[in-house]
Amino acid sequence: MEYCPGGGVIDLMNRRLQQRLTEPEILKIFSDVTEALAYMHYCNPPVLHRDLKVENILILNQDHYKLCDFGSAALSKGQYVPNTIKDIQRLEDDIQRHTTLQYRAPEMIDVYQKRPVNEKADIWAMGVLLYKLCYYTTPFEEEGQLAILNAKYTIPNLPVFSEGLRRLIMSMLQEDQNRRPNIYQVMKTVCQLRGVECPIRDIYSSDPYVSPIPSSPPTVQTYYENSNLFEKVSANHYQSELPHITPMRRGRPTKSVDSYDPFDPAHVNKTSPSAAQPVSPIASFQNNFDTVNSSQEKQQQQKEEKVEEEKKEEVKINKKVSSSIEARFTALKNASKGKKPLPPPKPAKFRSNPVAVDDFEHKFPSLEELDKQLPAI
């Protein structure tokens, strides 16, 4: 594969967090990826990519984009479905190792439904990819696997894209894989939106499982109750609040480029400058570890302070009890000898000899017992 000086599309998106990708730019990127995937699906037997995502798209120059990372590619098994528990578990393990969760099709989320995993799984991933190019997030980013399984998502109102582009996304994100278009139908629709000729021929004309792309948009099940949230904010505010886009796991990260923009005419013939390195995973882990460790130390310190306060309170109570018993004993002893009661001694006397206090309390557990034994004293 030739050297791609533009870095990755994920880097381009991070440089364009406020000035988002335009629809022509998105369609050009998606068109090149679709054509590359068509070459794989047109093989005999068809080849599945299985890890389609924006992180696996490289920028060759202003006019060309390259699909990469074929480490997860595998031959399609058509309509084959596993029948035994062992085969199902083997398929599930293979999906876990070679695909990215946010791009998995419903039939890959629950393999026990015994639905075939074929080219239509790649079509689903293409729908997620196009959605992310448009809205800088995946349709199931926050809701997880249950939303994927039921194809519950929403199409934001901002940024504004053409109805044809929105329909294309929805046609690929169909829960029923038989209702998703094939790669030729996707390619043809993209070319119609761009106003160019379709570069590939139709080999699916006799395929009974193919359905045309809907002429009207299907009903999209909205997972968010507040689906009109995007109507309440301006486009500029919405774009300024976007977070940094981080690559998803599974697949090699692309090289980050700071200033190279393939859509800038001044950079058409310019080679890529030095790449900015992403945040180190080790540094990220260390920061998280330090935060947790600091929190634990603070909790331990608070616990020790609480124990110390309880000890001080207990000492105060013991002093009061000891002083009270001593004063009572002295008063009763003086009364038996006809003397005036003496004031109780200072608590410091008993603090210097705590054994004497303990022995006294052991001999006279109550004032009644003390009164009985006073004559003997």
Secondary structure, 3 states (H helix, E strand, C coil): CCCCCCCEHHHHHHHCCCCCCCHHHHHHHHHHHHHHHHHHHCCCCCEECCCCCHHHEEEEECCEEEECCCCCCEECCCCCCCCCHHHHHHHHHHHHHHCCHHHCCHHHHCHHHCCCCCHHHHHHHHHHHHHHHHHCCCCCCCCCHHHHHCCCCCCCCCCCCCHHHHHHHHHHCCCCHHHCCCHHHHHHHHHHHHCCCCCCCCCCCCCCCCCCCCCCCCCCCCCCCCHHHHHHCCHHHHHHCCCCCCCCCCCCCCCCCCCCCCCCHHHCCCCCCCCCCCCCHHHHHHHHHHHHHHHHHHHHHHHHHHHHHHHHHHHHHHHHHHHHHHHHHHHHHHHHCCCCCCCCCCHHHHHHCHHHHHHHHHHCCCHHHHHHHCCCC
